[in-house]
Amino acid sequence: MPHDIIVYSTPSCPYCHMAKDYLDSKNIAFTDKNVAIDEDASEEMVKKSGQMGVPVIEIDGKVIIGFDRGAIDELLK
């Protein structure tokens, strides 16, 4: 069953690239929202996470702050 995944990121964030590369390496589809240019996505991210920093990863409604491979794997089980 596919997961509903959103990665809130910026182009200059190395951890954002690591998170997206990790999901790509597992052939997992996700929506990338660039909060540097998308003000609505930025506001959405802050509402969901309380965080201004990226990456923020949402998997099936659960939020992960930062690139946490273990937390990602746990939610993808």
PDB file of N, CA, C and O in Angstrom:
ATOM      1  N   MET A   1       0.850  -1.190   0.000  1.00  0.00           N
ATOM      2  CA  MET A   1       0.000   0.000   0.000  1.00  0.00           C
ATOM      3  C   MET A   1       0.891   1.248   0.000  1.00  0.00           C
ATOM      4  O   MET A   1       1.779   1.371   0.843  1.00  0.00           O
ATOM      5  N   PRO A   2       0.658   2.169  -0.937  1.00  0.00           N
ATOM      6  CA  PRO A   2       1.493   3.365  -0.989  1.00  0.00           C
ATOM      7  C   PRO A   2       1.252   4.275   0.214  1.00  0.00           C
ATOM      8  O   PRO A   2       0.155   4.337   0.769  1.00  0.00           O
ATOM      9  N   HIS A   3       2.300   4.966   0.587  1.00  0.00           N
ATOM     10  CA  HIS A   3       2.226   5.914   1.694  1.00  0.00           C
ATOM     11  C   HIS A   3       2.006   7.317   1.147  1.00  0.00           C
ATOM     12  O   HIS A   3       2.393   7.626   0.020  1.00  0.00           O
ATOM     13  N   ASP A   4       1.382   8.158   1.957  1.00  0.00           N
ATOM     14  CA  ASP A   4       1.206   9.564   1.620  1.00  0.00           C
ATOM     15  C   ASP A   4       2.355  10.318   2.277  1.00  0.00           C
ATOM     16  O   ASP A   4       2.372  10.490   3.496  1.00  0.00           O
ATOM     17  N   ILE A   5       3.318  10.769   1.468  1.00  0.00           N
ATOM     18  CA  ILE A   5       4.540  11.371   2.001  1.00  0.00           C
ATOM     19  C   ILE A   5       4.750  12.759   1.413  1.00  0.00           C
ATOM     20  O   ILE A   5       4.672  12.959   0.201  1.00  0.00           O
ATOM     21  N   ILE A   6       5.018  13.711   2.298  1.00  0.00           N
ATOM     22  CA  ILE A   6       5.374  15.077   1.891  1.00  0.00           C
ATOM     23  C   ILE A   6       6.714  15.403   2.528  1.00  0.00           C
ATOM     24  O   ILE A   6       6.915  15.179   3.721  1.00  0.00           O
ATOM     25  N   VAL A   7       7.632  15.934   1.723  1.00  0.00           N
ATOM     26  CA  VAL A   7       8.902  16.432   2.241  1.00  0.00           C
ATOM     27  C   VAL A   7       8.895  17.943   2.054  1.00  0.00           C
ATOM     28  O   VAL A   7       8.856  18.439   0.928  1.00  0.00           O
ATOM     29  N   TYR A   8       8.934  18.661   3.159  1.00  0.00           N
ATOM     30  CA  TYR A   8       9.050  20.119   3.128  1.00  0.00           C
ATOM     31  C   TYR A   8      10.543  20.419   3.139  1.00  0.00           C
ATOM     32  O   TYR A   8      11.261  20.001   4.048  1.00  0.00           O
ATOM     33  N   SER A   9      11.008  21.146   2.124  1.00  0.00           N
ATOM     34  CA  SER A   9      12.441  21.308   1.963  1.00  0.00           C
ATOM     35  C   SER A   9      12.787  22.653   1.325  1.00  0.00           C
ATOM     36  O   SER A   9      11.911  23.417   0.921  1.00  0.00           O
ATOM     37  N   THR A  10      14.098  22.917   1.247  1.00  0.00           N
ATOM     38  CA  THR A  10      14.627  24.045   0.480  1.00  0.00           C
ATOM     39  C   THR A  10      15.749  23.502  -0.404  1.00  0.00           C
ATOM     40  O   THR A  10      16.365  22.488  -0.072  1.00  0.00           O
ATOM     41  N   PRO A  11      16.016  24.166  -1.520  1.00  0.00           N
ATOM     42  CA  PRO A  11      17.052  23.679  -2.430  1.00  0.00           C
ATOM     43  C   PRO A  11      18.456  23.671  -1.817  1.00  0.00           C
ATOM     44  O   PRO A  11      19.297  22.866  -2.216  1.00  0.00           O
ATOM     45  N   SER A  12      18.713  24.551  -0.860  1.00  0.00           N
ATOM     46  CA  SER A  12      20.071  24.672  -0.305  1.00  0.00           C
ATOM     47  C   SER A  12      20.326  23.796   0.919  1.00  0.00           C
ATOM     48  O   SER A  12      21.424  23.818   1.474  1.00  0.00           O
ATOM     49  N   CYS A  13      19.330  23.029   1.345  1.00  0.00           N
ATOM     50  CA  CYS A  13      19.439  22.237   2.573  1.00  0.00           C
ATOM     51  C   CYS A  13      20.033  20.845   2.283  1.00  0.00           C
ATOM     52  O   CYS A  13      19.406  20.039   1.595  1.00  0.00           O
ATOM     53  N   PRO A  14      21.235  20.561   2.805  1.00  0.00           N
ATOM     54  CA  PRO A  14      21.838  19.246   2.534  1.00  0.00           C
ATOM     55  C   PRO A  14      21.044  18.086   3.141  1.00  0.00           C
ATOM     56  O   PRO A  14      20.994  17.005   2.554  1.00  0.00           O
ATOM     57  N   TYR A  15      20.428  18.291   4.297  1.00  0.00           N
ATOM     58  CA  TYR A  15      19.653  17.214   4.920  1.00  0.00           C
ATOM     59  C   TYR A  15      18.369  16.937   4.146  1.00  0.00           C
ATOM     60  O   TYR A  15      17.876  15.809   4.131  1.00  0.00           O
ATOM     61  N   CYS A  16      17.832  17.969   3.505  1.00  0.00           N
ATOM     62  CA  CYS A  16      16.663  17.778   2.640  1.00  0.00           C
ATOM     63  C   CYS A  16      17.038  16.876   1.468  1.00  0.00           C
ATOM     64  O   CYS A  16      16.300  15.954   1.121  1.00  0.00           O
ATOM     65  N   HIS A  17      18.193  17.153   0.860  1.00  0.00           N
ATOM     66  CA  HIS A  17      18.654  16.326  -0.258  1.00  0.00           C
ATOM     67  C   HIS A  17      18.888  14.889   0.197  1.00  0.00           C
ATOM     68  O   HIS A  17      18.555  13.946  -0.520  1.00  0.00           O
ATOM     69  N   MET A  18      19.460  14.724   1.389  1.00  0.00           N
ATOM     70  CA  MET A  18      19.700  13.376   1.917  1.00  0.00           C
ATOM     71  C   MET A  18      18.379  12.635   2.118  1.00  0.00           C
ATOM     72  O   MET A  18      18.269  11.457   1.778  1.00  0.00           O
ATOM     73  N   ALA A  19      17.384  13.319   2.667  1.00  0.00           N
ATOM     74  CA  ALA A  19      16.083  12.691   2.909  1.00  0.00           C
ATOM     75  C   ALA A  19      15.433  12.268   1.591  1.00  0.00           C
ATOM     76  O   ALA A  19      14.935  11.149   1.469  1.00  0.00           O
ATOM     77  N   LYS A  20      15.441  13.165   0.614  1.00  0.00           N
ATOM     78  CA  LYS A  20      14.819  12.857  -0.673  1.00  0.00           C
ATOM     79  C   LYS A  20      15.587  11.755  -1.403  1.00  0.00           C
ATOM     80  O   LYS A  20      14.983  10.880  -2.024  1.00  0.00           O
ATOM     81  N   ASP A  21      16.921  11.800  -1.327  1.00  0.00           N
ATOM     82  CA  ASP A  21      17.731  10.742  -1.942  1.00  0.00           C
ATOM     83  C   ASP A  21      17.453   9.395  -1.285  1.00  0.00           C
ATOM     84  O   ASP A  21      17.407   8.366  -1.960  1.00  0.00           O
ATOM     85  N   TYR A  22      17.267   9.405   0.031  1.00  0.00           N
ATOM     86  CA  TYR A  22      16.980   8.164   0.760  1.00  0.00           C
ATOM     87  C   TYR A  22      15.646   7.568   0.295  1.00  0.00           C
ATOM     88  O   TYR A  22      15.556   6.370   0.027  1.00  0.00           O
ATOM     89  N   LEU A  23      14.624   8.405   0.202  1.00  0.00           N
ATOM     90  CA  LEU A  23      13.314   7.928  -0.269  1.00  0.00           C
ATOM     91  C   LEU A  23      13.416   7.433  -1.717  1.00  0.00           C
ATOM     92  O   LEU A  23      12.845   6.401  -2.068  1.00  0.00           O
ATOM     93  N   ASP A  24      14.144   8.177  -2.546  1.00  0.00           N
ATOM     94  CA  ASP A  24      14.348   7.758  -3.941  1.00  0.00           C
ATOM     95  C   ASP A  24      15.047   6.400  -4.007  1.00  0.00           C
ATOM     96  O   ASP A  24      14.696   5.557  -4.833  1.00  0.00           O
ATOM     97  N   SER A  25      16.037   6.192  -3.134  1.00  0.00           N
ATOM     98  CA  SER A  25      16.803   4.932  -3.152  1.00  0.00           C
ATOM     99  C   SER A  25      15.929   3.733  -2.800  1.00  0.00           C
ATOM    100  O   SER A  25      16.238   2.599  -3.166  1.00  0.00           O
ATOM    101  N   LYS A  26      14.834   3.995  -2.087  1.00  0.00           N
ATOM    102  CA  LYS A  26      13.895   2.933  -1.725  1.00  0.00           C
ATOM    103  C   LYS A  26      12.708   2.886  -2.693  1.00  0.00           C
ATOM    104  O   LYS A  26      11.747   2.148  -2.474  1.00  0.00           O
ATOM    105  N   ASN A  27      12.786   3.680  -3.764  1.00  0.00           N
ATOM    106  CA  ASN A  27      11.713   3.766  -4.760  1.00  0.00           C
ATOM    107  C   ASN A  27      10.365   4.130  -4.138  1.00  0.00           C
ATOM    108  O   ASN A  27       9.328   3.562  -4.482  1.00  0.00           O
ATOM    109  N   ILE A  28      10.406   5.087  -3.218  1.00  0.00           N
ATOM    110  CA  ILE A  28       9.196   5.535  -2.527  1.00  0.00           C
ATOM    111  C   ILE A  28       8.805   6.904  -3.060  1.00  0.00           C
ATOM    112  O   ILE A  28       9.589   7.852  -3.010  1.00  0.00           O
ATOM    113  N   ALA A  29       7.592   6.994  -3.566  1.00  0.00           N
ATOM    114  CA  ALA A  29       7.090   8.263  -4.115  1.00  0.00           C
ATOM    115  C   ALA A  29       6.769   9.234  -2.987  1.00  0.00           C
ATOM    116  O   ALA A  29       6.290   8.845  -1.922  1.00  0.00           O
ATOM    117  N   PHE A  30       7.047  10.511  -3.249  1.00  0.00           N
ATOM    118  CA  PHE A  30       6.745  11.555  -2.266  1.00  0.00           C
ATOM    119  C   PHE A  30       6.487  12.860  -3.003  1.00  0.00           C
ATOM    120  O   PHE A  30       6.861  13.028  -4.164  1.00  0.00           O
ATOM    121  N   THR A  31       5.841  13.772  -2.301  1.00  0.00           N
ATOM    122  CA  THR A  31       5.631  15.126  -2.813  1.00  0.00           C
ATOM    123  C   THR A  31       6.652  16.026  -2.154  1.00  0.00           C
ATOM    124  O   THR A  31       6.771  16.049  -0.929  1.00  0.00           O
ATOM    125  N   ASP A  32       7.388  16.768  -2.961  1.00  0.00           N
ATOM    126  CA  ASP A  32       8.385  17.707  -2.441  1.00  0.00           C
ATOM    127  C   ASP A  32       7.788  19.106  -2.476  1.00  0.00           C
ATOM    128  O   ASP A  32       7.366  19.585  -3.529  1.00  0.00           O
ATOM    129  N   LYS A  33       7.756  19.755  -1.318  1.00  0.00           N
ATOM    130  CA  LYS A  33       7.256  21.122  -1.244  1.00  0.00           C
ATOM    131  C   LYS A  33       8.411  22.042  -0.872  1.00  0.00           C
ATOM    132  O   LYS A  33       8.962  21.958   0.225  1.00  0.00           O
ATOM    133  N   ASN A  34       8.767  22.919  -1.805  1.00  0.00           N
ATOM    134  CA  ASN A  34       9.876  23.852  -1.615  1.00  0.00           C
ATOM    135  C   ASN A  34       9.374  25.056  -0.821  1.00  0.00           C
ATOM    136  O   ASN A  34       8.721  25.942  -1.373  1.00  0.00           O
ATOM    137  N   VAL A  35       9.678  25.083   0.467  1.00  0.00           N
ATOM    138  CA  VAL A  35       9.167  26.147   1.331  1.00  0.00           C
ATOM    139  C   VAL A  35       9.919  27.461   1.135  1.00  0.00           C
ATOM    140  O   VAL A  35       9.516  28.489   1.680  1.00  0.00           O
ATOM    141  N   ALA A  36      11.008  27.438   0.364  1.00  0.00           N
ATOM    142  CA  ALA A  36      11.733  28.678   0.068  1.00  0.00           C
ATOM    143  C   ALA A  36      10.942  29.560  -0.892  1.00  0.00           C
ATOM    144  O   ALA A  36      11.061  30.784  -0.852  1.00  0.00           O
ATOM    145  N   ILE A  37      10.130  28.938  -1.760  1.00  0.00           N
ATOM    146  CA  ILE A  37       9.371  29.725  -2.741  1.00  0.00           C
ATOM    147  C   ILE A  37       7.859  29.587  -2.591  1.00  0.00           C
ATOM    148  O   ILE A  37       7.105  30.378  -3.157  1.00  0.00           O
ATOM    149  N   ASP A  38       7.416  28.595  -1.836  1.00  0.00           N
ATOM    150  CA  ASP A  38       5.978  28.338  -1.679  1.00  0.00           C
ATOM    151  C   ASP A  38       5.540  28.746  -0.273  1.00  0.00           C
ATOM    152  O   ASP A  38       5.687  27.988   0.686  1.00  0.00           O
ATOM    153  N   GLU A  39       5.000  29.961  -0.176  1.00  0.00           N
ATOM    154  CA  GLU A  39       4.615  30.502   1.132  1.00  0.00           C
ATOM    155  C   GLU A  39       3.522  29.668   1.802  1.00  0.00           C
ATOM    156  O   GLU A  39       3.546  29.480   3.018  1.00  0.00           O
ATOM    157  N   ASP A  40       2.567  29.169   1.016  1.00  0.00           N
ATOM    158  CA  ASP A  40       1.503  28.335   1.572  1.00  0.00           C
ATOM    159  C   ASP A  40       2.072  27.052   2.168  1.00  0.00           C
ATOM    160  O   ASP A  40       1.654  26.624   3.244  1.00  0.00           O
ATOM    161  N   ALA A  41       3.029  26.439   1.468  1.00  0.00           N
ATOM    162  CA  ALA A  41       3.666  25.215   1.971  1.00  0.00           C
ATOM    163  C   ALA A  41       4.447  25.509   3.246  1.00  0.00           C
ATOM    164  O   ALA A  41       4.465  24.696   4.170  1.00  0.00           O
ATOM    165  N   SER A  42       5.089  26.669   3.295  1.00  0.00           N
ATOM    166  CA  SER A  42       5.846  27.057   4.491  1.00  0.00           C
ATOM    167  C   SER A  42       4.919  27.196   5.698  1.00  0.00           C
ATOM    168  O   SER A  42       5.224  26.704   6.784  1.00  0.00           O
ATOM    169  N   GLU A  43       3.797  27.864   5.499  1.00  0.00           N
ATOM    170  CA  GLU A  43       2.819  28.026   6.585  1.00  0.00           C
ATOM    171  C   GLU A  43       2.250  26.676   7.007  1.00  0.00           C
ATOM    172  O   GLU A  43       2.072  26.414   8.196  1.00  0.00           O
ATOM    173  N   GLU A  44       1.967  25.825   6.030  1.00  0.00           N
ATOM    174  CA  GLU A  44       1.445  24.475   6.300  1.00  0.00           C
ATOM    175  C   GLU A  44       2.447  23.677   7.144  1.00  0.00           C
ATOM    176  O   GLU A  44       2.065  22.996   8.096  1.00  0.00           O
ATOM    177  N   MET A  45       3.728  23.771   6.785  1.00  0.00           N
ATOM    178  CA  MET A  45       4.779  23.058   7.506  1.00  0.00           C
ATOM    179  C   MET A  45       4.861  23.520   8.967  1.00  0.00           C
ATOM    180  O   MET A  45       4.953  22.701   9.882  1.00  0.00           O
ATOM    181  N   VAL A  46       4.827  24.827   9.170  1.00  0.00           N
ATOM    182  CA  VAL A  46       4.920  25.369  10.526  1.00  0.00           C
ATOM    183  C   VAL A  46       3.703  24.962  11.358  1.00  0.00           C
ATOM    184  O   VAL A  46       3.842  24.644  12.539  1.00  0.00           O
ATOM    185  N   LYS A  47       2.513  24.967  10.752  1.00  0.00           N
ATOM    186  CA  LYS A  47       1.304  24.550  11.471  1.00  0.00           C
ATOM    187  C   LYS A  47       1.395  23.093  11.906  1.00  0.00           C
ATOM    188  O   LYS A  47       1.016  22.750  13.026  1.00  0.00           O
ATOM    189  N   LYS A  48       1.898  22.239  11.022  1.00  0.00           N
ATOM    190  CA  LYS A  48       1.966  20.810  11.313  1.00  0.00           C
ATOM    191  C   LYS A  48       3.074  20.467  12.302  1.00  0.00           C
ATOM    192  O   LYS A  48       2.915  19.567  13.126  1.00  0.00           O
ATOM    193  N   SER A  49       4.203  21.185  12.222  1.00  0.00           N
ATOM    194  CA  SER A  49       5.388  20.768  12.977  1.00  0.00           C
ATOM    195  C   SER A  49       5.803  21.725  14.085  1.00  0.00           C
ATOM    196  O   SER A  49       6.510  21.336  15.014  1.00  0.00           O
ATOM    197  N   GLY A  50       5.364  22.977  13.989  1.00  0.00           N
ATOM    198  CA  GLY A  50       5.843  23.981  14.928  1.00  0.00           C
ATOM    199  C   GLY A  50       7.280  24.382  14.655  1.00  0.00           C
ATOM    200  O   GLY A  50       7.898  25.071  15.467  1.00  0.00           O
ATOM    201  N   GLN A  51       7.816  23.961  13.521  1.00  0.00           N
ATOM    202  CA  GLN A  51       9.222  24.186  13.187  1.00  0.00           C
ATOM    203  C   GLN A  51       9.366  25.110  11.987  1.00  0.00           C
ATOM    204  O   GLN A  51       8.532  25.113  11.081  1.00  0.00           O
ATOM    205  N   MET A  52      10.448  25.899  12.000  1.00  0.00           N
ATOM    206  CA  MET A  52      10.794  26.715  10.836  1.00  0.00           C
ATOM    207  C   MET A  52      11.889  26.032  10.017  1.00  0.00           C
ATOM    208  O   MET A  52      12.059  26.324   8.834  1.00  0.00           O
ATOM    209  N   GLY A  53      12.628  25.122  10.651  1.00  0.00           N
ATOM    210  CA  GLY A  53      13.746  24.461   9.978  1.00  0.00           C
ATOM    211  C   GLY A  53      13.276  23.301   9.120  1.00  0.00           C
ATOM    212  O   GLY A  53      12.215  22.720   9.349  1.00  0.00           O
ATOM    213  N   VAL A  54      14.091  22.980   8.130  1.00  0.00           N
ATOM    214  CA  VAL A  54      13.815  21.869   7.218  1.00  0.00           C
ATOM    215  C   VAL A  54      14.932  20.839   7.321  1.00  0.00           C
ATOM    216  O   VAL A  54      16.026  21.181   7.772  1.00  0.00           O
ATOM    217  N   PRO A  55      14.704  19.614   6.928  1.00  0.00           N
ATOM    218  CA  PRO A  55      13.462  19.111   6.369  1.00  0.00           C
ATOM    219  C   PRO A  55      12.438  18.756   7.449  1.00  0.00           C
ATOM    220  O   PRO A  55      12.778  18.432   8.587  1.00  0.00           O
ATOM    221  N   VAL A  56      11.194  18.832   7.047  1.00  0.00           N
ATOM    222  CA  VAL A  56      10.086  18.274   7.818  1.00  0.00           C
ATOM    223  C   VAL A  56       9.451  17.249   6.889  1.00  0.00           C
ATOM    224  O   VAL A  56       9.090  17.560   5.754  1.00  0.00           O
ATOM    225  N   ILE A  57       9.321  16.035   7.381  1.00  0.00           N
ATOM    226  CA  ILE A  57       8.792  14.940   6.574  1.00  0.00           C
ATOM    227  C   ILE A  57       7.503  14.454   7.209  1.00  0.00           C
ATOM    228  O   ILE A  57       7.457  14.140   8.398  1.00  0.00           O
ATOM    229  N   GLU A  58       6.458  14.398   6.400  1.00  0.00           N
ATOM    230  CA  GLU A  58       5.172  13.895   6.884  1.00  0.00           C
ATOM    231  C   GLU A  58       4.875  12.580   6.163  1.00  0.00           C
ATOM    232  O   GLU A  58       4.817  12.526   4.935  1.00  0.00           O
ATOM    233  N   ILE A  59       4.690  11.529   6.950  1.00  0.00           N
ATOM    234  CA  ILE A  59       4.368  10.216   6.393  1.00  0.00           C
ATOM    235  C   ILE A  59       3.043   9.763   6.993  1.00  0.00           C
ATOM    236  O   ILE A  59       2.940   9.524   8.196  1.00  0.00           O
ATOM    237  N   ASP A  60       2.032   9.650   6.138  1.00  0.00           N
ATOM    238  CA  ASP A  60       0.698   9.215   6.564  1.00  0.00           C
ATOM    239  C   ASP A  60       0.202  10.017   7.770  1.00  0.00           C
ATOM    240  O   ASP A  60      -0.377   9.460   8.704  1.00  0.00           O
ATOM    241  N   GLY A  61       0.439  11.336   7.736  1.00  0.00           N
ATOM    242  CA  GLY A  61      -0.056  12.213   8.791  1.00  0.00           C
ATOM    243  C   GLY A  61       0.838  12.343  10.009  1.00  0.00           C
ATOM    244  O   GLY A  61       0.547  13.140  10.902  1.00  0.00           O
ATOM    245  N   LYS A  62       1.925  11.573  10.067  1.00  0.00           N
ATOM    246  CA  LYS A  62       2.857  11.661  11.196  1.00  0.00           C
ATOM    247  C   LYS A  62       4.079  12.475  10.764  1.00  0.00           C
ATOM    248  O   LYS A  62       4.608  12.279   9.670  1.00  0.00           O
ATOM    249  N   VAL A  63       4.521  13.384  11.630  1.00  0.00           N
ATOM    250  CA  VAL A  63       5.570  14.333  11.280  1.00  0.00           C
ATOM    251  C   VAL A  63       6.917  13.923  11.873  1.00  0.00           C
ATOM    252  O   VAL A  63       7.016  13.558  13.045  1.00  0.00           O
ATOM    253  N   ILE A  64       7.947  13.993  11.033  1.00  0.00           N
ATOM    254  CA  ILE A  64       9.330  13.763  11.452  1.00  0.00           C
ATOM    255  C   ILE A  64      10.076  15.076  11.233  1.00  0.00           C
ATOM    256  O   ILE A  64      10.015  15.664  10.154  1.00  0.00           O
ATOM    257  N   ILE A  65      10.777  15.524  12.265  1.00  0.00           N
ATOM    258  CA  ILE A  65      11.573  16.740  12.163  1.00  0.00           C
ATOM    259  C   ILE A  65      12.998  16.333  11.808  1.00  0.00           C
ATOM    260  O   ILE A  65      13.616  15.537  12.516  1.00  0.00           O
ATOM    261  N   GLY A  66      13.512  16.872  10.723  1.00  0.00           N
ATOM    262  CA  GLY A  66      14.874  16.555  10.296  1.00  0.00           C
ATOM    263  C   GLY A  66      14.931  15.231   9.553  1.00  0.00           C
ATOM    264  O   GLY A  66      13.918  14.555   9.372  1.00  0.00           O
ATOM    265  N   PHE A  67      16.144  14.874   9.123  1.00  0.00           N
ATOM    266  CA  PHE A  67      16.347  13.616   8.409  1.00  0.00           C
ATOM    267  C   PHE A  67      16.701  12.541   9.430  1.00  0.00           C
ATOM    268  O   PHE A  67      17.841  12.451   9.886  1.00  0.00           O
ATOM    269  N   ASP A  68      15.710  11.730   9.781  1.00  0.00           N
ATOM    270  CA  ASP A  68      15.867  10.665  10.772  1.00  0.00           C
ATOM    271  C   ASP A  68      15.533   9.341  10.077  1.00  0.00           C
ATOM    272  O   ASP A  68      14.372   8.940   9.994  1.00  0.00           O
ATOM    273  N   ARG A  69      16.576   8.678   9.584  1.00  0.00           N
ATOM    274  CA  ARG A  69      16.404   7.449   8.807  1.00  0.00           C
ATOM    275  C   ARG A  69      15.615   6.398   9.585  1.00  0.00           C
ATOM    276  O   ARG A  69      14.755   5.727   9.015  1.00  0.00           O
ATOM    277  N   GLY A  70      15.894   6.247  10.873  1.00  0.00           N
ATOM    278  CA  GLY A  70      15.201   5.262  11.703  1.00  0.00           C
ATOM    279  C   GLY A  70      13.716   5.549  11.819  1.00  0.00           C
ATOM    280  O   GLY A  70      12.888   4.642  11.730  1.00  0.00           O
ATOM    281  N   ALA A  71      13.381   6.826  12.020  1.00  0.00           N
ATOM    282  CA  ALA A  71      11.969   7.214  12.130  1.00  0.00           C
ATOM    283  C   ALA A  71      11.253   7.016  10.798  1.00  0.00           C
ATOM    284  O   ALA A  71      10.098   6.590  10.766  1.00  0.00           O
ATOM    285  N   ILE A  72      11.939   7.325   9.704  1.00  0.00           N
ATOM    286  CA  ILE A  72      11.350   7.119   8.375  1.00  0.00           C
ATOM    287  C   ILE A  72      11.071   5.638   8.170  1.00  0.00           C
ATOM    288  O   ILE A  72       9.970   5.255   7.773  1.00  0.00           O
ATOM    289  N   ASP A  73      12.068   4.811   8.441  1.00  0.00           N
ATOM    290  CA  ASP A  73      11.906   3.361   8.261  1.00  0.00           C
ATOM    291  C   ASP A  73      10.759   2.819   9.116  1.00  0.00           C
ATOM    292  O   ASP A  73       9.987   1.972   8.666  1.00  0.00           O
ATOM    293  N   GLU A  74      10.656   3.311  10.343  1.00  0.00           N
ATOM    294  CA  GLU A  74       9.613   2.857  11.249  1.00  0.00           C
ATOM    295  C   GLU A  74       8.219   3.161  10.681  1.00  0.00           C
ATOM    296  O   GLU A  74       7.329   2.311  10.723  1.00  0.00           O
ATOM    297  N   LEU A  75       8.040   4.364  10.155  1.00  0.00           N
ATOM    298  CA  LEU A  75       6.734   4.755   9.624  1.00  0.00           C
ATOM    299  C   LEU A  75       6.426   4.094   8.285  1.00  0.00           C
ATOM    300  O   LEU A  75       5.265   4.032   7.879  1.00  0.00           O
ATOM    301  N   LEU A  76       7.445   3.603   7.600  1.00  0.00           N
ATOM    302  CA  LEU A  76       7.224   2.959   6.301  1.00  0.00           C
ATOM    303  C   LEU A  76       6.993   1.469   6.411  1.00  0.00           C
ATOM    304  O   LEU A  76       6.760   0.809   5.398  1.00  0.00           O
ATOM    305  N   LYS A  77       7.053   0.915   7.620  1.00  0.00           N
ATOM    306  CA  LYS A  77       6.843  -0.534   7.809  1.00  0.00           C
ATOM    307  C   LYS A  77       5.451  -0.938   7.373  1.00  0.00           C
ATOM    308  O   LYS A  77       5.094  -2.113   7.458  1.00  0.00           O
TER     309      LYS A  77
END
